[in-house]
Amino acid sequence: MRKLNLRLLKRTFALARPYWQSEEKKRAYWTAAVLFLLLAADILCDVFINRQSGEFTSALAERQSPRFWHSILVFFGILVVAVPIDSYYVFIRDTLALQWRRWMTGRFLSKYGSAQECEGIG
C-alpha cells in the first residue's frame, strides 16, 4: 500500500493557493460550491440508480411482471433527473479547471514578461 506523499500534497496546495486568493476568488469559490453540490446530487442519483436496478433485477428474477415494470418506470424517472445533473457536474468541473488554467497562464506570462523587461530583453 502506498503512503500519502505529504510533500507532493504541500506542493500542490502551494501551487493552487494563489488562485483561491486572487482577484478571481469570488467566482472560483462560487463555482466550487456549485461543483460540490452537484457532486453530492450526482452521488445521490447513483445510489438511487443502483438501488432501483437491484429492484428491477429482483422483480425479474422472481418473475413479478407488475413490480418489474413499475421499477423500470421509476428507474427511467431517476435517469431523467440524473443525466442532466451528471452532465452539468462535468460542465462545471471543466469550467473550474479552465478558469484556473487561464488564470495560471496569465500569471506565468505576466511574470515572464516582467522578467524579460528586467533583463532588458523586452
Summary of the structure (lengths in Angstrom):
residues: 122
radius of gyration: 23.5
end to end distance: 50.6
largest distance: 81.8
contacts: 287
relative contact order: 0.10
helix: 88%
strand: 0%
